[in-house]
Amino acid sequence: MELTFESIKLFLDASVPLRVMSLQEQGGPTSEDFKRVTAHSNLLGEHGDALMFKSKKKGLTAEVANAVADSIAVLSFTPGGINIFNRLWESKVEEK
C-alpha cells in the first residue's frame, strides 16, 4: 500500500505541533532530545521508504513516521528551523 504525500503531511501537521508544545513546556529541546533524534538516523536510513510504502512488518511504518515527526519537532528549534516536505518548521521557546 502506498501512502500519499498528502497523508504524510496530514500526519505531520497533527503530530509535530503536539511534540513542539511538549518541548516548549520543558523549556526547549535538551541535549538528550538531540541525541534521541540523532539515533533515529539509522532507522530512517534503513527503513525510510516505509514512510511512502507501508511496510509489511507490523508497526514499522508507524515507528518511522513517529521518528520523522520527533526529529522535525526537535530540529525546528535550531536556528532557521527545518525545511522538509515543502514546509518550514521553525519553533522557539515561549517567554514566560
Protein Blocks (a to p, Z undefined) as FASTA:
>chain_A
ZZdfklmmmmmmmmmmmmmmmmmmnopaafklmmmmmmmmmmmmmmmmmmmmccfbghkl
mmmmmmmmmmmmmmmmpghiaaeehiacddddddZZ
